[in-house]
Amino acid sequence: MQKTEVKIRFAPPADWNAALLVSNPIFADLCQCFRFDQLTHYPDISWLNQCLPLSGISFVDNAALEQDGRYYEEYIYATRQIPTRKDNWHDFFGALIWCLYPKTKALLNQLHMAEIGRYGLQQRSKLRNKLTLFDECGVVICLEADKQQHAALLRTHQWQQSFVQQRSDWWHGVRPMIFGHAMYEMATTPFIGLTAKALFINVPDGFSRWPLTAAYSFVDAKLHEQIANEAVLLDNQQLTPLPLLGVPRWYNDNETAGFYHNTDYFRPQRQR
């Protein structure tokens, strides 16, 4: 009788732990943008609302959605309120992404509603699937002019070339920024196999040295423009697999080149 491999489903930490975020380099941007290092419990709705830069949008307790009965995207579109579950890592990170990328998040909601208007709630279109994929798992790779080659390297799974041989380019012309809140949630308990979807955008020279507030504001506007006008999410060259723990500085174990020898994680590109 053959043994059956049992896959353990991901489970986030049971309780709030600010030290977990402060000690993990993947959360460095969040730790600089939001002052939750002193919090001894999950941030509440009031705390999250104070972080929102966009007027007219607010977070509300998820009970409002449960009582209303409408679909999640419909509720946000109609009320401009974002249902948020209490003491929940997934919704906590989702709220922070709304704070960092308010224009893009509002656009994704609008596009969901447009697709629902065309196809109804039951039939998910290709665009809606892409919207959800980016919303949950997206990582934006910001490339300055002289580092454009990394897009081709990562798309073709040339992990050694990008992550090891040209490692010094990362954070100096190649600037990763997480969009997918599920990626942040799973990074609370990182595991080999954690994979994001990369979306590549061009940024001005020197972007890697910009202050965080300016950088996120620029990327939010850029994403809004490209997703609205260029159907970037339907481009097969976008949303390509990205082994998240391979990104330099985001995982301590990847400081040694041998980390990238795991071909089950850093998979070669499939030959057609």
C-alpha positions in Angstrom: 0.0 0.0 0.0 1.5 3.3 -1.1 1.9 6.1 1.4 -0.3 9.1 0.7 1.4 12.5 1.1 -0.7 14.7 3.3 -0.4 18.4 2.6 -0.7 20.6 5.6 -2.9 23.7 4.9 -1.5 27.0 5.8 -2.6 28.5 9.1 -1.6 32.0 10.3 -0.5 32.6 13.9 -3.4 32.3 16.3 -2.8 35.6 18.1 -1.6 39.1 17.3 2.2 39.4 17.5 3.8 42.7 16.4 7.3 41.3 17.1 6.7 38.7 14.4 6.3 41.5 11.9 9.2 43.6 13.1 11.6 40.7 13.0 10.7 39.5 9.5 12.3 41.6 6.7 9.4 40.9 4.3 7.3 43.3 6.4 9.9 46.1 6.4 7.8 48.5 4.3 4.8 47.9 6.5 6.8 48.6 9.6 8.0 51.9 8.2 4.5 53.0 6.9 2.4 51.9 9.9 3.2 52.2 13.6 1.9 48.9 14.9 5.2 47.9 16.6 3.8 49.1 19.9 0.4 47.4 19.6 -0.3 44.6 22.0 -3.5 43.4 20.2 -5.0 43.4 16.7 -5.6 47.0 15.4 -9.3 47.8 15.6 -11.5 49.4 12.9 -10.8 52.9 14.3 -7.0 52.4 14.1 -7.3 51.2 10.5 -9.5 54.1 9.4 -6.9 56.6 10.7 -4.4 55.0 8.3 -6.6 55.5 5.2 -5.4 58.4 2.9 -8.5 58.4 0.7 -11.6 60.3 1.8 -14.9 58.6 1.2 -13.7 55.1 1.9 -13.8 53.5 5.4 -13.5 50.2 7.1 -16.4 48.7 8.9 -16.9 45.6 11.0 -17.7 42.5 8.9 -21.0 42.2 10.7 -22.3 45.0 8.5 -21.8 42.8 5.4 -23.4 39.8 7.1 -26.5 41.7 8.0 -26.7 43.4 4.6 -26.6 40.1 2.6 -25.0 41.6 -0.5 -21.9 40.1 -2.2 -18.6 41.5 -0.9 -17.7 43.5 -4.0 -21.2 44.7 -4.4 -21.3 46.0 -0.8 -18.0 47.9 -1.2 -19.1 49.4 -4.5 -22.5 50.6 -3.1 -21.5 51.8 0.3 -17.8 52.7 -0.1 -17.2 50.7 3.1 -14.8 47.8 3.4 -16.0 44.9 5.6 -13.2 43.8 7.9 -13.2 40.8 10.1 -12.0 41.3 13.7 -8.8 39.8 14.9 -8.0 38.4 11.4 -4.6 38.5 9.8 -6.0 38.2 6.2 -8.3 41.2 6.6 -5.7 43.1 8.6 -3.3 42.9 5.7 -6.1 43.6 3.2 -6.8 46.8 5.0 -3.2 47.9 4.9 -3.1 47.3 1.1 -6.2 49.6 0.8 -4.2 52.2 2.7 -1.1 51.8 0.4 -2.9 51.5 -3.0 -6.3 53.1 -2.6 -6.7 54.1 -6.3 -5.8 50.6 -7.5 -8.0 48.8 -5.0 -11.0 51.0 -5.8 -10.4 50.3 -9.5 -10.3 46.5 -9.0 -13.6 46.8 -7.2 -15.1 48.7 -10.1 -13.8 46.2 -12.6 -15.2 43.3 -10.6 -18.6 45.1 -10.7 -18.4 45.7 -14.4 -17.7 42.0 -15.0 -20.5 41.0 -12.7 -22.8 43.2 -14.7 -21.8 41.4 -17.9 -21.7 37.8 -16.6 -23.5 37.7 -13.3 -22.2 36.4 -10.0 -22.1 32.7 -10.9 -19.9 32.9 -14.0 -16.4 34.2 -13.3 -14.8 35.8 -16.4 -11.1 35.5 -17.2 -10.6 39.1 -16.1 -12.3 38.5 -12.7 -10.0 35.6 -12.1 -7.0 37.7 -12.9 -8.2 40.5 -10.7 -8.5 38.1 -7.8 -5.1 36.5 -8.5 -3.4 39.9 -8.4 -5.4 41.1 -5.4 -4.4 38.0 -3.4 -1.0 37.1 -4.7 0.4 40.1 -6.7 4.0 41.4 -6.3 4.9 44.5 -8.3 8.5 44.4 -9.7 9.5 48.0 -10.3 12.3 48.2 -12.9 14.5 51.2 -13.7 15.7 51.6 -17.2 19.0 49.9 -16.9 17.6 46.9 -15.1 14.8 45.9 -17.5 16.5 42.6 -18.2 15.2 41.2 -14.9 11.7 41.0 -16.3 12.8 38.5 -19.0 15.0 36.6 -16.5 12.2 36.1 -14.0 9.6 35.4 -16.7 11.8 32.6 -18.0 12.7 31.3 -14.6 16.3 32.3 -14.8 16.5 32.4 -11.0 20.3 32.1 -10.7 20.9 34.9 -13.1 18.5 37.4 -11.4 18.7 36.3 -7.7 22.3 35.3 -7.5 24.5 36.5 -10.4 22.8 39.9 -10.6 21.8 40.1 -7.0 23.3 43.5 -6.5 20.6 45.0 -8.8 17.9 44.2 -6.3 16.9 47.3 -4.4 19.2 49.3 -6.7 17.1 49.4 -9.8 14.9 46.4 -9.1 12.4 47.3 -6.4 9.8 44.7 -5.3 6.5 45.8 -3.7 3.9 43.4 -2.4 0.3 44.0 -3.5 -1.4 40.7 -2.6 -2.5 40.7 1.0 -2.5 36.8 1.0 1.2 37.0 0.4 1.7 39.0 3.6 -0.6 36.7 5.5 1.3 33.6 4.5 4.6 35.4 5.2 3.7 35.4 8.9 4.7 31.7 8.8 6.9 31.5 5.7 7.3 28.1 4.0 9.3 26.8 1.0 6.8 26.8 -1.8 5.4 30.3 -1.1 4.9 31.7 -4.6 3.5 35.1 -5.7 2.5 36.4 -9.1 4.8 39.1 -10.5 3.6 42.2 -12.4 6.4 44.3 -14.0 6.2 48.0 -14.3 8.8 50.6 -15.5 9.7 53.3 -13.0 12.0 56.5 -13.2 15.7 56.2 -12.7 16.5 56.6 -9.0 13.1 55.2 -7.9 14.8 52.7 -5.6 15.9 55.7 -3.4 12.6 57.4 -3.2 10.9 57.8 0.2 8.3 55.1 0.8 5.3 57.4 0.7 6.3 58.8 -2.7 7.1 55.3 -4.0 3.8 53.8 -3.1 1.8 56.8 -4.3 3.6 56.6 -7.7 3.1 52.8 -8.0 -0.6 53.2 -7.0 -1.1 55.7 -9.8 0.9 53.7 -12.3 -1.0 50.5 -11.6 -4.3 52.4 -11.8 -3.4 53.8 -15.2 -2.1 50.5 -16.7 -4.9 48.2 -15.4 -7.6 50.7 -16.5 -6.2 51.5 -20.0 -3.9 48.7 -21.1 -5.5 45.5 -19.9 -2.2 44.6 -18.3 -3.7 41.9 -16.2 -4.7 39.9 -19.3 -1.2 40.1 -20.7 0.4 36.6 -20.6 3.7 38.2 -19.8 2.3 39.5 -16.5 1.4 37.6 -13.3 4.2 35.1 -13.8 5.3 32.8 -10.9 7.7 34.4 -8.4 9.2 32.2 -5.6 8.7 34.9 -2.9 11.3 33.7 -0.5 13.9 34.0 -3.2 13.6 37.8 -3.3 16.9 39.2 -1.8 16.5 40.7 1.7 13.1 39.1 2.2 14.2 35.8 3.6 17.4 35.3 5.6 18.1 31.8 4.3 18.5 33.1 0.8 21.8 34.8 1.6 23.6 31.6 0.6 23.6 30.7 -3.0 22.8 27.1 -2.2 19.3 28.1 -1.2 18.5 28.5 -4.9 19.5 24.9 -5.8 16.1 23.6 -4.7 14.5 23.0 -8.1 11.2 21.9 -6.5 10.9 25.6 -5.5 13.0 27.4 -8.1 11.6 25.4 -11.0 13.0 25.6 -14.5 10.7 26.9 -17.2 8.6 24.2 -18.8 9.7 23.3 -22.3 7.0 23.6 -24.8 
